[in-house]
Amino acid sequence: MASAHASAPHDGRLDALLLGVLFARAHSALLVFDAELRLLRANVSAHRLPGVPEEPAGGERTGTAAPAAREVGAVADGAELERLLRHVLTTGDPVRGVRMAGGDGDRVLSVSAFPMADDDGGAPAAVLAHVRDITDRRRSRSRLELLYAAEARIGALLDIGHVARELAAVVVPALADAVVVDIADSVWRGDQSSPAPGAEELALRRAAVAPPAYREGQGVGTLVRYPYASPQSRALTDLRPRLIQYPAHPGPLQSDVPEGQDPMPVPENEADAEPDPGSGTDDGQADLPAAAEGAHSLILVPLAARGALLGLVSLYRSERPFHFDDADLRLATEVAELAAVSVDNARRQNRTHTTASALQRSLLPAQLPENSSIETGLAYVPGTFPGTGGAGGDWFDVIGLSGARVALVVGDVTGSGLHAAATMGRLRSAIDTMAGLDLPPDELLTHLDALVSRLMEEPPDPFADPQRGRPPPAATCVYAVHDPVAMRVTLALAGHPPPVVVRPDGGTEVVEAATGPPLGGGSGTFRSAELDLPEGSLLALYTNGLLPERPGDSLARLRRTLAHPARPVQDLCDDAVRDLLPSRPSDDAVLLAARLRALPPDHLVSVQLPVDPSALSDARDLVRRRLTDWGLREMTLPTELIVSELLANAVRHAPGPIGLKLIRQSVLTCEVSDTSHAAPHLRHATSNDEGGRGLFLVAQLAHRWGVRYSPRGKVVWTEQEIPGG
């Protein structure tokens, strides 16, 4: 029996039928142009291309061929497609996979062209165009590239303004013709806002505008409030992105419409929203990019992360002929989510920095105390500490001591942030306490070194971030004591930059002596150095942040800047900062300078008394005469009682000579010295005790009192406030 295949006709009609079916039902667009580039035939898939004329269901055209210019331009970019087709008709060579824009300008096509000639090998009589719409694939790749760019440019930033500017640079012109980024005003301070009704009252500050606004000031930094029921305020309330399309735009954005004029029509897909893609406000909102004028579509994406409302991103299209679509909305949302995380990270860092800075400022002296023994100047410049968001651990202090002496302190805790600021506060408090005990500089640093060592041994905070850890609280410090009576400076250093001394003739020197290891090593190997300096000499203490680049050269510049004995000390400190530091130093910098003064001779009385009870009468006579000469007669009685009690104790317990010293400054100081190292103790005598009331009486009459020790014995001192200062 003959097969069906054998009985099929072979006259070419089957081939023509098969080709017709394949042509009509191919998934790709197939178009046949004649030698004049007139469209002869087009399949069903070709009808999906914008501008291709309607055809019968069979996919073949009826009637005469259409004009070439109109038909070629309807499919793709007219000039480019025409060149391609004419090249194939002229050369007879096929061309494959040429990308070009669609006829509507909104799509990307891949075009291949094949010559159609008779079997005799003559010139092509027609050309077959194979057109594939690769717009979605191209857009997907473009969107992916934009997301990669956003991640690379925004992901690691920790500055709110920088994040906003990079966000604007990423989306313009890749996604939008214009963008405005507004950040909640509270976020700049490190706080956060929660989405809630009444978002129209939320104050935002303009962080970025692209392209730059056409009005002066560019709108950046402007305080913004969106009106009630506007799309912006609703987006800030419910945190939902919005796509708003305006089919017609009769004029400028509402923010630029003068009062009394009607705004633009209500958008089609947000009929209940205020029609203002320009988001009119009463706070300079008109400073929008020029490209935002005449916008036909708008995307609003709230910036939110970790439950915090951070701001709003507004994207405009006005120059492109096609509107935003849902895919653009999804892309804008993803980019905004990346930016929101970076903004929130920056906000949290700002909050940490603000907290640490506030803690640091509260632990530092609000102002330097006045002291008649020195003329002081201070320059303190906080560092920016990029990438850490913390405050530094530099500190300084001026501490009044007994006997008209004054202590100068400058120190530096390594690291930055809350831990460094807290450690700095603990060390400063410890130094202030030990200075009140009149410890020598080397002994004070030894105790301070032991304290830092104990801090390093403390267990870590169980609630701290284990990834970041806690840096060891190593520190450096310089402690110097100026005695205006002897005109002698005693100092000791713990790993600190050496002080600079400027003599009255302008000569400078660096004090390299008395340098010990940094605090925290536990070695306790500190020693003091004594400097006999003439009146008018300048002593400058500083931290290493003052010498940020090439410390050797910077130290030489510091010496030259300070070598002006006639200039006020504060002016010298200001000059040093301007000369040595950039506008925004990365580390804290402290410069504490003191011009040394001597105690005037007529403000001091010093005598040696025998160990004899009769010396008490001579001492009281001396007190009466001197206080009368100083104009302090009203202080005679309490001062006589204080001197009598201190001398009586010395006569009773000390084996050697006794010294009496009266010093007049802002306070009246009485000092009684002896050769005994026995410490006097304040007792609270009962009604039956015959003694033990002397020091109690002294403590009641004096403003302050204390004891300091020396290799030769001890000194018991009191201070009384002088009426009227």
C-alpha positions in Angstrom: 0.0 0.0 0.0 1.3 3.4 -0.9 2.2 5.7 2.1 0.6 9.1 2.7 3.9 10.7 2.3 4.4 9.1 -1.1 1.0 10.3 -2.3 1.5 14.0 -1.2 1.8 16.4 -4.0 5.2 17.8 -4.9 4.3 20.7 -7.0 5.5 23.4 -4.5 2.1 24.2 -3.1 2.8 22.4 0.2 6.1 24.4 0.6 4.3 27.6 0.0 1.6 26.6 2.4 4.2 25.8 5.1 6.1 29.0 4.6 2.9 31.0 4.8 2.0 29.4 8.1 5.4 29.9 9.5 5.5 33.5 8.4 2.1 34.3 9.8 2.5 32.6 13.1 6.2 33.3 13.9 6.7 34.8 17.4 9.1 37.4 16.0 8.0 40.2 13.8 8.6 39.5 10.1 8.2 42.3 7.5 8.9 42.2 3.8 9.9 45.4 2.0 10.2 45.8 -1.7 13.1 47.5 -3.5 11.5 50.9 -2.9 11.3 50.0 0.9 7.6 49.8 0.8 6.0 47.4 3.2 4.6 44.4 1.3 3.7 41.9 3.9 3.8 41.7 7.8 2.9 38.9 10.1 0.7 38.9 13.2 3.6 39.6 15.5 4.6 42.6 13.5 1.3 44.2 14.3 2.4 44.5 18.0 5.0 47.0 16.9 3.7 50.5 17.3 2.8 52.1 13.9 2.5 49.0 11.8 -0.8 49.2 9.9 -3.6 46.8 10.6 -3.9 43.7 8.3 -6.3 40.9 7.8 -6.1 37.9 10.0 -4.1 36.0 7.5 -1.2 38.3 8.0 -1.1 39.5 4.4 -1.8 43.0 3.2 -4.3 43.9 0.6 -4.3 46.9 -1.6 -1.3 48.9 -2.8 2.0 49.2 -0.9 2.3 52.0 1.5 4.7 54.9 1.1 8.2 53.8 2.0 9.1 56.7 4.4 6.0 56.3 6.5 6.3 52.5 6.8 10.0 52.3 7.5 9.7 55.0 10.2 6.8 53.3 11.8 8.8 50.1 12.6 12.0 51.6 13.9 14.2 54.6 13.7 13.5 55.6 10.1 17.0 56.7 8.9 18.8 53.9 10.6 16.5 51.1 9.4 16.5 52.6 5.9 20.3 52.4 5.7 20.2 48.9 6.9 17.7 47.7 4.4 19.3 49.5 1.5 22.6 48.0 2.4 21.1 44.5 2.2 19.4 45.3 -1.1 22.6 46.7 -2.6 25.1 44.1 -1.4 22.9 41.0 -1.1 24.6 40.3 2.3 22.4 39.5 5.3 22.8 41.6 8.5 22.0 40.2 11.9 21.3 41.6 15.4 21.5 45.4 14.9 20.0 47.3 17.8 18.0 50.4 17.2 15.2 52.4 18.7 11.6 51.7 18.0 9.5 54.0 15.9 7.9 55.5 19.1 11.3 56.1 20.7 10.2 54.1 23.7 11.4 50.6 22.8 14.7 48.9 21.8 14.6 46.5 18.8 17.0 43.9 17.5 16.8 43.9 13.7 18.1 41.4 11.2 17.7 41.7 7.4 17.9 39.0 4.7 17.9 39.5 0.9 15.0 37.9 -1.1 16.1 37.1 -4.7 15.0 34.8 -7.5 16.7 31.5 -8.0 18.6 32.8 -11.0 20.9 34.8 -8.6 19.8 38.3 -9.7 19.6 41.3 -7.6 17.4 41.1 -4.5 13.9 42.1 -5.3 12.8 42.5 -1.7 14.2 42.3 1.8 12.9 40.4 4.8 13.3 42.2 8.2 13.3 40.1 11.3 12.5 42.3 14.3 12.7 41.3 18.0 11.5 43.6 20.8 14.3 43.4 23.4 13.1 46.4 25.4 12.2 44.4 28.5 15.6 42.6 28.5 17.4 45.9 27.9 15.5 47.6 30.6 16.1 44.7 33.0 19.8 45.0 32.4 19.7 48.8 32.8 17.7 48.5 36.0 20.2 46.0 37.4 23.1 48.2 36.5 21.4 51.1 38.2 20.9 49.0 41.4 24.5 48.0 41.3 25.6 51.7 40.9 23.3 52.7 43.8 24.8 50.0 46.0 28.3 50.9 45.1 27.9 54.7 45.5 25.5 54.8 48.5 26.0 51.6 50.5 29.0 52.5 52.5 28.3 56.2 53.1 27.8 57.6 56.6 27.0 61.2 55.8 23.4 62.1 55.2 24.1 64.9 52.8 26.5 62.8 50.8 23.9 59.9 50.6 21.3 62.3 49.3 23.6 63.8 46.7 24.7 60.4 45.5 21.1 59.2 45.3 20.3 62.1 43.1 23.3 61.4 40.9 22.3 57.8 40.5 18.7 58.3 39.3 19.3 61.4 37.1 19.3 61.0 34.2 19.2 57.2 34.3 15.7 57.0 35.7 14.2 60.5 36.0 14.7 63.9 34.5 14.8 65.5 37.9 14.8 64.5 41.6 14.3 66.2 44.9 15.5 64.5 48.1 14.1 65.8 51.4 15.3 64.5 54.8 13.4 64.9 58.0 14.8 67.8 60.0 15.0 65.6 63.1 17.1 63.0 61.3 20.0 65.5 60.8 20.1 65.8 64.6 20.3 62.0 65.0 16.6 61.6 66.1 13.9 59.7 64.2 10.3 60.4 63.2 7.5 57.9 63.1 4.8 57.8 60.4 1.6 59.1 61.8 -1.4 61.2 60.8 -0.5 64.8 60.6 2.6 64.3 58.5 1.9 67.6 56.9 3.4 69.1 60.1 6.6 67.2 59.6 9.5 69.5 58.9 11.9 68.3 56.3 15.1 69.8 55.0 16.0 69.7 51.4 19.1 67.6 51.0 19.7 67.3 47.3 18.3 68.6 44.0 19.2 67.4 40.6 19.6 69.0 38.2 20.5 72.0 40.3 17.6 74.3 41.0 17.2 77.2 38.7 16.8 79.8 41.5 19.5 81.2 43.7 20.4 78.9 46.6 19.3 75.8 44.7 16.8 75.0 47.5 19.3 72.8 49.3 19.0 73.4 53.1 15.5 74.9 52.7 13.0 73.9 55.4 10.0 72.1 53.7 6.5 71.3 54.9 4.0 69.7 52.6 0.4 70.7 52.6 -2.4 68.7 54.0 -3.8 65.8 51.9 -1.1 66.2 49.3 0.4 63.1 47.8 3.7 63.9 49.6 2.0 64.2 53.0 0.1 60.9 52.4 3.2 59.1 51.4 4.9 60.3 54.6 1.9 59.1 56.6 1.4 55.6 55.2 4.9 55.0 53.8 3.5 53.8 50.5 5.3 54.7 47.2 3.1 56.5 44.7 3.0 56.8 40.9 1.2 59.9 39.7 0.6 60.5 36.0 -0.6 63.8 34.6 -2.0 63.4 31.1 -2.0 67.2 30.5 0.1 69.8 32.2 -1.2 73.3 31.4 1.5 75.3 33.2 4.2 75.4 35.9 4.1 73.2 39.0 1.8 74.3 41.8 4.7 75.5 43.9 5.3 78.1 41.2 1.6 79.1 40.6 0.9 82.6 42.0 -1.7 82.9 44.7 -5.2 83.1 43.4 -4.6 81.0 40.3 -5.9 77.4 39.7 -3.4 74.6 40.0 -3.1 71.8 37.4 -5.7 69.1 36.9 -6.1 66.2 39.3 -4.1 63.1 38.3 -6.0 60.2 36.8 -4.7 57.5 39.1 -4.8 59.5 42.3 -8.0 61.5 42.0 -8.3 62.2 45.7 -4.8 63.7 46.0 -3.8 67.3 45.8 -2.7 68.0 42.2 0.8 69.2 42.9 3.8 67.2 41.7 5.9 70.2 42.6 4.6 69.8 46.1 3.9 73.4 46.9 4.9 74.6 50.3 5.3 77.8 52.3 9.0 77.4 52.9 10.8 78.0 49.6 9.5 74.9 47.9 9.6 76.7 44.6 13.3 76.1 44.4 12.9 73.0 42.2 14.9 71.8 39.2 14.1 73.4 35.9 13.4 69.9 34.6 10.6 69.5 37.1 8.6 72.2 35.4 5.9 70.7 33.2 6.4 67.3 34.7 3.9 64.7 33.2 4.6 62.0 35.8 5.9 61.8 39.3 7.1 59.1 41.6 7.0 59.6 45.4 9.0 57.2 47.6 9.2 57.7 51.3 12.6 57.0 52.9 12.0 54.6 55.8 14.3 52.0 57.6 14.0 50.1 60.8 10.6 51.6 61.6 12.0 55.2 61.3 10.6 57.8 58.9 13.6 59.5 57.3 12.4 61.6 54.4 11.0 61.6 50.9 12.3 61.2 47.4 10.4 62.9 44.5 11.3 61.8 40.9 10.0 63.8 37.9 9.7 63.2 34.2 9.1 66.0 31.9 11.6 65.9 29.0 11.0 62.3 28.0 7.8 61.5 26.0 6.9 58.5 28.0 5.5 58.3 31.6 6.8 56.4 34.6 5.4 52.9 34.7 5.1 50.3 37.4 8.5 48.9 36.7 10.0 52.3 37.2 8.1 52.6 40.5 9.5 49.2 41.7 13.1 50.3 40.7 12.7 53.7 42.4 11.5 51.9 45.5 14.5 49.5 45.6 17.0 52.4 45.1 15.2 54.4 47.8 15.4 51.4 50.2 19.2 51.2 49.7 19.4 54.9 50.4 17.2 54.7 53.4 19.4 52.2 55.1 22.5 54.4 54.5 20.6 57.5 55.8 19.5 55.6 58.9 23.1 54.4 59.4 24.3 58.0 59.1 21.5 59.1 61.5 22.6 56.6 64.1 26.2 57.7 63.7 25.1 61.3 64.1 23.2 60.4 67.2 26.3 58.5 68.6 28.5 61.4 67.7 26.1 64.0 69.2 25.8 61.9 72.4 29.6 61.4 72.7 30.2 65.1 71.9 27.7 66.2 74.5 29.2 63.8 77.1 32.7 65.1 76.2 31.7 68.8 76.5 30.0 68.1 79.9 33.2 66.5 81.2 35.5 69.3 80.0 35.8 72.7 81.8 33.3 75.2 80.5 35.9 77.9 80.8 39.4 78.1 82.3 39.5 79.5 85.9 41.2 82.8 86.4 44.4 82.5 88.3 46.7 85.4 89.2 49.8 83.2 88.9 49.4 82.7 85.1 47.9 84.2 82.0 46.2 81.4 80.1 45.2 80.7 76.5 43.3 77.7 75.1 42.6 76.3 71.7 40.5 73.2 71.6 39.4 71.9 68.2 37.2 68.8 68.1 38.0 66.2 65.4 35.6 64.9 62.8 36.7 61.2 63.2 35.5 60.1 59.8 33.9 56.7 59.8 33.5 56.4 63.5 30.9 59.0 64.4 32.5 59.6 67.8 34.1 62.3 69.9 37.7 62.3 70.9 39.3 61.8 74.3 41.5 64.9 74.6 41.2 66.9 77.8 42.7 69.8 79.5 42.5 71.5 82.9 43.8 74.3 85.1 43.7 73.5 88.8 44.4 75.9 91.6 46.7 74.5 94.3 47.6 75.6 97.7 50.3 78.2 98.2 49.4 80.2 95.1 50.5 77.3 92.9 48.7 76.2 89.8 48.6 72.9 87.9 48.3 72.6 84.1 47.0 69.3 82.7 46.7 68.1 79.1 45.8 64.5 78.2 44.7 62.3 75.4 42.7 59.0 75.5 43.2 56.8 72.5 40.2 56.1 70.2 37.0 58.0 69.9 33.3 57.6 70.8 31.4 57.2 74.1 34.0 55.0 75.6 36.9 57.4 75.0 34.8 60.3 76.3 33.8 58.4 79.5 37.4 57.3 80.1 38.6 60.8 79.7 36.1 62.0 82.3 37.2 59.4 84.8 40.9 60.3 84.3 40.2 64.0 84.6 38.2 63.5 87.9 41.0 61.3 89.2 43.6 63.9 88.5 41.5 66.7 90.0 41.2 64.6 93.2 44.9 63.7 93.4 45.9 67.3 92.7 43.9 68.3 95.8 46.2 66.0 97.7 49.2 68.0 96.5 50.9 64.9 95.1 54.1 65.5 93.2 53.7 65.1 89.3 55.6 61.8 89.1 53.6 60.3 92.0 50.4 61.5 90.5 51.1 59.9 87.2 52.0 56.7 88.9 48.6 56.5 90.6 47.0 57.5 87.3 48.8 54.7 85.5 47.5 52.2 88.0 44.0 53.5 87.4 44.2 53.1 83.7 45.6 49.6 84.1 42.6 48.7 86.2 40.3 50.1 83.6 41.9 47.9 81.0 41.2 44.8 83.2 37.5 45.6 83.5 35.2 43.0 81.8 33.6 44.1 78.6 30.1 45.4 78.5 27.8 42.4 77.8 25.4 44.7 75.8 28.2 46.1 73.6 28.6 45.1 70.0 31.0 42.1 70.0 32.1 42.9 66.4 33.3 46.3 67.3 34.8 45.4 70.7 36.1 48.0 73.1 39.5 49.6 72.5 41.9 49.5 75.5 41.8 52.8 77.3 45.5 53.7 76.8 46.2 57.4 77.4 48.9 60.0 77.5 49.2 62.9 79.9 51.4 65.8 80.9 51.1 67.3 84.4 52.9 70.5 85.3 52.9 72.6 88.5 53.9 76.3 88.5 55.1 77.8 91.8 55.0 81.6 91.5 56.9 82.1 94.8 60.0 80.1 93.6 59.3 80.6 89.9 59.8 76.9 89.3 57.8 74.5 87.1 57.8 70.9 88.1 56.4 68.5 85.5 56.2 64.9 84.4 55.0 63.3 81.2 53.4 59.9 80.4 54.0 59.2 76.7 52.9 62.7 75.8 54.4 65.2 73.3 57.0 67.3 75.0 56.0 70.9 76.1 57.4 74.0 74.5 58.9 76.8 76.6 59.2 80.3 75.2 61.5 82.6 77.3 60.9 86.4 77.6 63.6 87.1 75.0 61.7 85.0 72.4 64.0 82.0 72.6 62.2 78.6 72.5 63.1 75.1 73.7 61.4 71.7 73.8 61.4 70.0 77.2 62.5 66.5 76.5 63.2 65.6 80.1 60.8 63.7 82.4 59.3 61.6 79.6 57.7 58.3 80.7 55.7 55.6 79.0 52.0 56.0 78.2 49.4 55.4 80.9 48.1 51.8 81.1 51.4 50.0 80.9 51.6 49.5 84.7 55.3 50.2 84.9 55.0 53.3 87.0 58.4 54.5 85.9 57.8 58.3 85.9 60.1 61.0 87.1 59.7 64.7 87.5 61.8 67.5 86.1 62.2 71.0 87.5 62.5 74.1 85.4 63.5 77.5 86.8 61.9 80.0 84.5 61.9 83.8 84.6 58.7 85.7 84.9 57.1 86.2 81.5 58.1 82.8 80.2 55.5 80.8 78.2 54.7 77.1 78.8 52.8 75.4 76.1 51.2 72.0 76.5 49.4 70.3 73.5 48.2 66.9 72.1 49.5 65.1 69.1 46.4 66.2 67.1 47.9 69.7 66.9 50.7 68.3 64.8 48.8 66.2 62.2 51.4 66.1 59.5 55.2 65.5 59.9 55.4 66.2 63.6 59.0 67.5 63.3 58.1 70.2 60.9 54.9 71.0 62.6 56.7 71.4 66.0 59.2 73.8 64.4 56.2 75.9 63.0 54.6 75.8 66.5 57.8 77.2 68.1 57.9 80.0 65.5 54.3 80.8 66.1 54.6 81.0 69.9 57.9 83.0 69.8 56.2 86.4 70.3 56.5 87.3 74.0 54.6 90.6 73.5 51.4 89.1 72.1 48.4 87.9 74.3 48.5 84.2 75.0 45.1 83.6 73.5 46.1 85.2 70.2 49.1 82.9 70.1 46.9 79.9 70.5 44.5 81.0 67.8 47.5 81.7 65.4 48.9 78.2 66.1 45.6 76.5 65.2 45.2 78.5 62.0 48.8 77.7 61.0 48.9 74.0 61.9 45.4 72.6 61.4 43.1 72.1 58.4 39.6 73.4 58.5 38.2 70.1 59.6 40.9 68.0 61.4 40.3 64.3 61.8 41.6 64.2 65.4 41.0 66.4 68.4 43.6 69.1 69.1 44.4 70.9 72.3 46.8 73.7 72.9 47.0 75.0 76.5 49.5 77.9 77.0 50.3 79.8 80.2 52.5 82.9 80.6 54.1 82.5 84.0 53.8 85.3 86.6 55.7 85.8 89.9 54.1 86.5 93.2 54.7 90.2 94.1 57.1 90.5 97.1 54.6 92.6 99.1 52.0 89.8 98.8 54.1 87.4 100.7 55.3 87.1 104.4 57.5 84.2 105.4 59.2 83.7 108.8 60.9 80.9 110.7 59.8 80.4 114.3 61.4 78.5 117.2 59.7 75.4 118.7 58.6 77.4 121.7 55.1 78.3 123.0 56.2 82.0 123.2 56.4 82.0 119.3 52.6 82.0 119.2 52.4 85.5 120.5 55.0 86.8 118.0 53.1 85.1 115.2 49.8 86.8 116.2 51.5 90.2 116.3 52.9 89.5 112.8 49.4 88.6 111.5 47.8 91.8 112.9 50.5 94.1 111.4 50.5 92.4 108.0 46.7 92.2 107.6 46.5 95.9 108.6 49.0 96.8 105.9 47.0 94.7 103.3 43.7 96.4 104.3 42.3 93.2 105.7 41.8 94.2 109.3 38.4 92.6 109.5 40.1 89.2 108.9 42.5 89.6 111.8 40.6 87.6 114.5 39.8 84.5 112.5 43.3 84.5 111.0 44.9 84.8 114.5 42.8 81.8 115.7 43.9 79.7 112.7 47.6 80.6 113.0 47.5 79.9 116.8 45.9 76.5 116.4 48.3 75.4 113.6 51.4 76.7 115.4 50.3 75.0 118.7 50.0 71.7 117.0 53.5 72.1 115.4 55.1 73.2 118.7 53.5 70.2 120.4 54.4 67.5 117.8 57.2 68.7 115.6 60.9 68.3 116.6 62.4 70.9 114.2 62.0 74.5 113.2 58.6 75.9 112.3 57.7 78.1 109.3 54.9 80.5 108.9 53.8 81.9 105.6 51.1 84.4 104.7 50.1 84.8 101.0 47.7 87.3 99.6 46.0 86.6 96.2 42.3 86.3 95.5 42.3 84.4 98.8 44.3 84.7 102.0 46.6 81.7 102.5 48.2 80.7 105.8 50.8 77.9 105.8 52.6 76.4 108.8 55.4 74.0 108.0 57.3 71.6 110.2 59.7 68.7 110.0 57.2 66.0 111.1 55.5 63.7 108.6 52.6 62.9 111.0 49.3 63.7 109.4 46.9 65.9 111.4 43.4 64.4 111.7 40.1 66.2 112.1 38.4 64.9 115.2 34.9 65.4 116.4 35.4 65.8 120.2 32.6 65.0 122.6 31.5 67.2 125.4 33.8 65.4 127.9 37.0 65.6 125.7 39.6 68.2 126.8 41.2 68.5 123.4 40.7 67.6 119.7 38.8 70.8 118.8 41.7 72.7 117.1 41.4 71.4 113.6 37.7 71.4 113.8 37.8 75.1 114.6 40.3 75.7 111.7 38.0 73.9 109.3 35.0 76.1 110.4 37.0 79.4 110.0 38.7 78.5 106.7 37.2 78.1 103.2 39.6 75.2 102.5 42.4 73.5 104.3 44.7 70.6 103.6 48.2 69.1 104.0 51.0 68.6 101.6 54.2 66.7 102.1 57.8 67.3 101.1 61.1 65.5 101.7 61.7 67.9 104.6 58.3 67.4 106.4 54.8 68.7 105.8 52.8 71.9 105.3 49.4 72.5 106.8 47.6 75.2 104.8 44.3 77.1 104.9 42.6 79.4 102.5 40.2 82.2 103.5 38.0 84.1 101.1 38.8 87.9 101.1 35.6 90.0 101.4 34.9 91.7 98.1 37.4 89.4 96.2 
